[in-house]
Amino acid sequence: MKKPTLLNTENLLFDRHSVRLHRDRAALIDWPKHSFLFDEVAKRLAERLLDITEQFDLALDLGCRGGSFATQLIALKPATQVFSADLSYVMAEKASALSVVADEELLPFAPHSFDLVGSVLSLHWTNDLPGALAQIARIIKPNGLFLGALFGIDSLRELKICLVEAESEITGGVSPRISPFTEVRDAGALLQRAGLALPVTDVDTITLKYTDAFSLMKELRGMGEANSLISRKKSLTGQKVLFRAAELYQQHFEDEDGNIPATFQIIYMTGWSPHESQQQPSKRGSGVVPLTETLGE
């Protein structure tokens, strides 16, 4: 059995210890109050199973938070048994399915353990997304399915603009404050690179409204989505920067009701573990229609 490759600790983007602590804190404070986005995306991701006739024996909700995707699987019954896993022990405890603590960067499961693996808005905190997807592909049985939802690069674009403008204006420099998200054009290639077949990707946009930027920032902390970049400033952000960013947010994006939007771009990914029964592309040069006929000559 081939062991998973350990991550190179140089040039890491994220502090995984902070990621876990942020999820612990979110789970302990008031998770149901802040779980809406995860619940909604889990529902939309699970709906993709309605077009699939296969029945899966064992499913995994990876990076489960409170277990939203597992809850959808239990309701839809596409799988006989469902497990949940999260980096945070406190979050894993909240899941309705049987749960374990597991890190997406070093999965503890044996090869070909699951028929279905789903991940909802969790993999963007991994330091090596292609490597994490490869590990996921490794634990899926042949002809098993991966369903994933990731934040796209346009997520929180309004907040990014205002924080950069405010910090540049007040301090003369800019520090990283929001996780770099995946680009839509890369999603299908990531699945293929991981060894998954028949990749399908699509994009959705969910816009939430808040009274002000501070309400949005509080929501992000409640979601466990606080800044975990290694290169982030370890000291608290200055009040001048935050208040200026909030002011700019209202100036640039306030709607007619006095609320501000927060855009979340969601990339949905579907890929199958290769199996001989799956449809294969035709061999190159196997076409039977003459070129002259195609060109009408």
N, C-alpha and C positions, 0 to 999 in steps of 0.2 A: 504494500500500500504506500502510495506516494504521500509524504507529509506536506502540509501547507507551507509555503515559503514565508519565513519571518520578514516583517517589514524592515526596511532600512530606516534606522532612526534619524538619519540626517535629512535636513530639509523638510521636516514634517510641517504641515499646515495647522493641525488641530491638536489641542490638549485634550486627550480622551478622558483624563481624570476630571477635567472641568465639565465635559459633556455629561458624564455620569452624575456629577454633583448637581448640575442644573436640572437634570431629570428627577433626581431624588427630591430636590426642593419643590419642583412643580407637583410631584405626586403627593407630597406631604401637605401642601398648602390647600389647594382647592382645584384638583384636576378636572372634575366634571364641568366647572365653570369655564375652563379654557380649552376643552377638548373638541370644540365644534369643528374646526378645520380638519383635524385628523379623522373624526367620525364621518364627515362628509366625503373626504377623499377615499376613505376605506370603502364607503358605500359605492362610490363611482367605480373604484377599481374592481370590487367584487362583482359588479354588474357585467363585467366582461365574461364572467363564467356562464352567464345565461345563454351565450351563443356556443358554448362548448358542451358536447355530449358526453365526454369522458367522465367517469367517476373516479375519484382519487381516494386511496386508502388512508394515507397519512399526510397531513398538511402542517406547515409551520408558518406562524406569524412572526417574522423576524424584525426586531426593533419595534416591539409591539406597543410601546407606551402603555396605555390602559387596556390594550387588547381589542381595539376597534375592528381590525380586520378579522380577527378570530371570531368575534361576535357575529360578523356578517357571514362567515363561513358556516358557523353553527346554525344560523337562521336559514341559509340557502341549502345546506346539506349536500354540497358537492364532494365532501370528504367524510370518511367514516370516523376519523379521530383527528383532533386539532391540538397542536401544541403552540405555546407562545414563548418568545425569548426576548430579553432586553438586556442592554448593558447595565441598567439600573435594577437592582434587586427590588426596590420599592415599587417601581413601575410594573415589573413582572408579577409582583404579588397582586396587583389590581386586576390582572387579566382574568376573564371568566374561564378560559381554558387552562389545562395543565401547563405550568410555566417553568422555565429554567433561566438562569442568568447566563448570557452568552455575548461575546464581543464579535461584531461583524468583521473585525480585522483579523480574528483568529478563531474561526468557528470550531467548536469541539465535537462536531457530529461526524460520524463515519461516512465514507463515500456511499452514494446511492441510498440515503436514509429516508428521503421524503419523496412523495409523488407530486407535491405542490408546495412551493415556497412563495410567500407574499411579503412585501416590505412597503410600508406606508411612511413616507416623509422621514426617513431615518438615515439613509445611506449618504446623504450630503455631508455628514460629519465624519466620514471615513477618510483617512489620509491617502488611501490608495483605492479609489473606486473601481478601476479595472480589476485589481487584485481581489477586492471584496466580491465582485460579481463572479470572478473565476471560482472562488471558494463556494459560492452559492451554487454555481453550475455543478461543482464536484459532488455536492450532497444530494442532488436531484437524481432520481432513478431515470433510466432511459425512457423516453417518451413522457417524462414528467414536465411540469409547467412552472415557469417563473412569472410572477406578476409583480411589477414594481411601480411605485410612484415617487418621483423626485421633484424637488423644487427646481424650476428653471431659472435661467439667468436674469429674467425680467422681474423676478420676485422682489418685493420691497423696493422697487426702483425709486419711488417717491422719497422714501426715507433715506436711501443712499444719496440722492441728489442734495437733499437738505442738510444732511450731516457733513458732507464734503464741503458744501458752500459755507456753512457756518464755521467749521473748524479752520478752513483756509482763510476766511475773513478775520477770525479772532486770533488765531495762533500763527498763521502764516505757513502752516503745514497740515498734512492729512495723515491720520493713522487708520489702519484697517479696522472696521467695526462690524462688517456684515460678511458672512461666509460667501466665498465665491461659488456660485451655483453652476449646474451643468447647462451646456448649450444644447438646444433642441437637435441641431444637426449632428451632434455627436452620439445621441442616444442609441440609435440602431447599430452603429459601429461598435459601441461598447458591448452590446449583447453578443455580437458576432465574435469579438475579440475574446470574450469570456468562454466561447465554445457553445453558445446557445444557437439553435437553429430557428428558422422561420420567424425572424424578429419583426415585430410590429410596434410602432410608436405613434402616439398622438398627443396633442397638447390641449390643455384646458386652462382657462383663467378664472380665478375666483377673486372677487373684489369685496373686501369687508370695509365697513364704515366706522369711524371713531369720532368722538367729539373733539379730540386734539391729539397731538403727537405723544403726549405723556400717557394717554390711555392706551395707545398702540404699544409703546415700549413696555408698559406694565403687562399687557397681554402677551407679548413675546416672552417675557420672563415667566409668566404663568404657564406658557406652552413648553417651557424648558429650552427655549431657543435663544438664550442669552449668548453673547459673544464668547466663543471658545477658541478663537484664533491664537496660536502661540505668539504671534507678533503683535497682539493687542497691547494697548497700554494697561499696565497692571494697576495703576492708580485710577481713582474715580474720575469720570469725565467732568470737566469743569462746568459749573452751573451756567456760565455765560454761553458756552457752546450749545448746551442742551436747550436753553431758553431761546437762543437765536435760531436753532434748527426748528424748534416748534413754531416760532414766528414765521419763518420762511415756508414751512409746510402749509400754514394757513394762507399765506399770501399766494403761493403757487398753485395750490390744489383744492382749496376750500370750495364746496359746492353751494348751491343756492340755499340749502338748509343749515349751512354753517358747519357741516361735517367734512372730514377729510377721508380720502380713500386709501386703502392699503392693498396693493395688487400682489396676488400670489399666482405665479405661473406654475402649473403642474404638468410634468411630463410623465405620461403613462407608458410603460414598457411591458411587452409580452414576448417571451422566448421559450422554446421547447428544448429539452434535453434530447440530443440526437438519437434517432432510432431508425432502423431499416424500413419500418412501415410508413415513414413520413414521405410526403411528396418531395421528389428530387428535381432539381433543375435539369432541363434537357442538355445532353452533351453538345459541346460546341460543334457547329457544322452539321447538326443532325436535321436541320430544316428540310422540308420536301417541296416548298414552293419556290419555283425558279425566280431569280432576280428580275428577269425580263418581264415576267408576269406581274410582279409587284410594281415595277416601274411603268407598266402599261405599254411596253414596247412590243 
